[in-house]
Every structure is written in C-alpha cells, then in structure tokens.
C-alpha cells in the first residue's frame, strides 16, 4: 500500500484517514473496497452523505446519461434544464404533499454554506445579530457556522473571537424531566438576563456530531412556540438528520412544526455530489440580486441525481417505512449491548437509522471502533468526548448486511470488554 504521497504533501488536518488507514479504490452499495480488493462494510457512508449507498445504480444511470450528452455541468445560478427538473421534482414530491411553501436558495457546495446564508437571512430580516444555539450543536466550521457550534475542538481553531450567538441547553442536557425551553423562556423574558434579543434559533432535531442526541417531539414543539412568543425565526439544520435518515424525508415531518428556514446538504444530491440549499418561507426571501452567492451554487450533475433520488425513493412512504424498520433493528442490537453490560458502561440514543451506542468514555468507544475496523467494518464516533459509536450506514443497506455490521459491533464490544467487565446475568440486579 503506497501512501507516501499523503504523508509528504497532504495537510495534517486530515482526520478520517487516520481512523481508517487503508488505500480505498472502489465502492458499491454498502461496501468500500481497498486497492487489494478487500471489502469493508460501510457504516459511515460519507458522514451521512450517501444515504442511498455508493454508486446507486438508479442515480448512476441518470448521471452517466446526462454527462454523456454534454449537458451543462457548471452554470453559476443561470436557469438550466437540470435545475428546472430538480425544482419541479422538489415541489411535486416534497413540498406539495406536505403543504409546504418555501423559496429555494442554492448556496454553494457544502452544508456550512447553507448555514451561513440562513444566519444572514435571519439577522437581516429581524435586524438583530444574536442567534440562539445549543449545547453540543454542530453547524459547520466556517466562522459564522462555527460561532453557533459548541465543540471546543473546532471552535479553538477559529483564530478570532466567535460572537453573535448565545448557547442554551439542548433537550436532556440538564437531566431527565427538565424542559430547557422553560429556562430559555425565562432568560428571554428577563430584561436583565444579559441575553440580547435573538433574531433566530438554530437547532438540529437529532444532533449528529454532538453525540446523536435526539430531542423529544414535545421539546421541539415547545421550542417553536417559544420562537413565536419572542419573535425569533426557527432554523432547522437538517443537513445530517434530513433526507430520510430518521425515517421521513425531513427529520421533523412527524413532529408538527413548520420551520421558517431549513438547511439541507449531505445526502441531498443522493450520490455524494456537493450540493446544499436553504429553504425559506417566501416572506423571508428579501435578498438583493447577487447579495449572497458562490461559484459552485449551480452544480448541475447534483441537480440530476437529486431529482432522481426524490423521484425513486420519496414518491410514497414505502422507503421511509423501510428506514424505520431497519432503525428498529439497530435499536434491538444496541439495546442488547446496553442491557448486557449495564448503564454504567453503555446506553443508547438517537432515532431512525441515526443511532448511537453511548460509551462510558471516548477511549472505550475508540477501542470498539478500532476493533470493528479490524473486522472490516467502518464506523465512527461522535459526541463531545468522541464517546458515542455512531451508525450512519446507507439507508438502502440490506437487512443481511445491516445485521452483519451490527453483529461486528456486538462482537467488537465483547472483545474490548473481556478485561473490563463481565456481562450481567439475566435477572441480575445492576
């Protein structure tokens, strides 16, 4: 395996390559293959960018056909056939069935581009700069997004003071039975709290990088009420939890909230092609022409695969129901591990196919994922201390491969725990 060139000239900032030190060559479905042809079951899937698997054949066919006819690849924000087709598909398959009326802004290639635009919209509309964000939230590493991100590892690299945001406790942060929206309400209602009146709240319904923390539906509904009470816009960052990861296209579909602004990226293109958008209620679309732009906001191949993904997977609830069913399988395995060793070692978190095995420490989680990699499973950690083993396998994974990967996680836990704790006997008192 010749990797000398990476050591010589690739920046030290690389991260995933350190966890999975293999020279990958090909990918298909739920598998990556190294240069020697060894298969690795992929429970990372581009950090949630490949919900429909690697080189999905339905999307690949559309993409290859489009490129072979010399259709437009780069178009800035000009009108193109590919963009028209995507907007029609988004409107017909996603917006209309949900009675949603939103304007679509193409912001640039990555999720943080969408977040930056969303924050600017909120601040300009409300004429206020402060944004409410949450403990363990992650929204990107460009400066505006970083200011509303909680993780100190990322924040410390900013090089400047990060401001314009107030961090509030996420659901569950202050323990069970504590509705933190009441605390936020008290802060915002008190003119002497020191919290400047916010323009907006930005929230993930399930915090991906923050540890797969899933907010309760009631908490999210209370948060929406709070936004209305205090004249704040509600921004839902659905970059990782959206596009079907929780079992519905939007992670909030079954919650009954209507965000003012939504950010989407990662699996939006469906094929791993860079693509991000901001969805905003029509009255918020007050941009001046070109006021917010980006060279790669018109990536037409991504429009093609995104439209194909919406058409193939989201015409009805069939695919979403399959995601929920597979999510129950993940819960079954993770709950069994937690029950086997007890809550002093493991607990579970998340929903749909975005779930985590919460370990007692980051060191333990790292040992488990390292052991899993030896068994040819790629799976990462998340959370403030990298203490959560996190599943982000393709939503299209077969049940056989899903169970295979989850059994590798189980076996890896058992291997790592051999010298740490004995499994609890059935019926034994913890």
C-alpha positions, 0 to 999 in steps of 0.5 A: 500500500503506497501512501507516501504521497499523503504523508509528504504533501497532504495537510495534517488536518486530515482526520478520517484517514487516520481512523481508517488507514487503508488505500480505498479504490472502489465502492458499491452499495454498502461496501468500500473496497481497498486497492487489494480488493478487500471489502469493508462494510460501510457504516459511515457512508460519507458522514451521512452523505450517501444515504442511498449507498455508493454508486446507486445504480438508479442515480448512476444511470441518470448521471452517466446519461446526462454527462454523456450528452454534454449537458451543462455541468457548471452554470453559476445560478443561470436557469438550466434544464437540470435545475428546472427538473430538480425544482419541479421534482422538489415541489411535486414530491416534497413540498406539495404533499406536505403543504409546504411553501418555501423559496429555494436558495442554492448556496454553494457546495457544502452544508456550512454554506447553507448555514451561513446564508440562513444566519444572514437571512435571519439577522437581516430580516429581524435586524438583530445579530444574536442567534440562539444555539445549543449545547453540543450543536454542530453547524459547520466550521466556517466562522459564522457556522462555527460561532453557533457550534459548541465543540471546543475542538473546532471552535479553538481553531477559529483564530478570532473571537466567535460572537453573535450567538448565545448557547442554551441547553439542548433537550436532556442536557440538564437531566431527565424531566427538565424542559430547557425551553422553560429556562430559555423562556425565562432568560428571554423574558428577563430584561436583565438576563444579559441575553440580547434579543435573538433574531433566530434559533438554530437547532438540529432535531437529532444532533449528529456530531454532538453525540446523536442526541435526539430531542423529544417531539414535545421539546421541539414543539415547545421550542417553536412556540417559544420562537413565536412568543419572542419573535425569533425565526426557527432554523432547522439544520437538517443537513445530517438528520434530513433526507430520510435518515430518521425515517421521513424525508425531513427529520421533523415531518412527524413532529408538527412544526413548520420551520421558517428556514431549513438547511439541507446538504449531505445526502441531498444530491443522493450520490455524494455530489456537493450540493446544499440549499436553504429553504425559506418561507417566501416572506423571508426571501428579501435578498438583493440580486447577487447579495449572497452567492458562490461559484459552485451554487449551480452544480448541475450533475447534483441537480440530476441525481437529486431529482432522481433520488426524490423521484425513486425513493420519496414518491410514497412512504414505502422507503421511509417505512423501510428506514424505520424498520431497519432503525428498529433493528439497530435499536434491538442490537444496541439495546442488547449491548446496553442491557448486557453490560449495564448503564454504567458502561453503555446506553443508547440514543438517537432515532431512525437509522441515526443511532448511537451506542453511548460509551462510558468514555471516548477511549472505550468507544475508540477501542470498539471502533478500532476493533470493528475496523479490524473486522472490516467494518467502518464506523465512527464516533461522535459526541463531545468526548468522541464517546458515542459509536455512531451508525450512519450506514446507507439507508438502502443497506440490506437487512443481511448486511445491516445485521452483519455490521451490527453483529461486528459491533456486538462482537467488537464490544465483547472483545474490548470488554473481556478485561473490563467487565463481565456481562450481567446475568439475566435477572441480575440486579445492576 
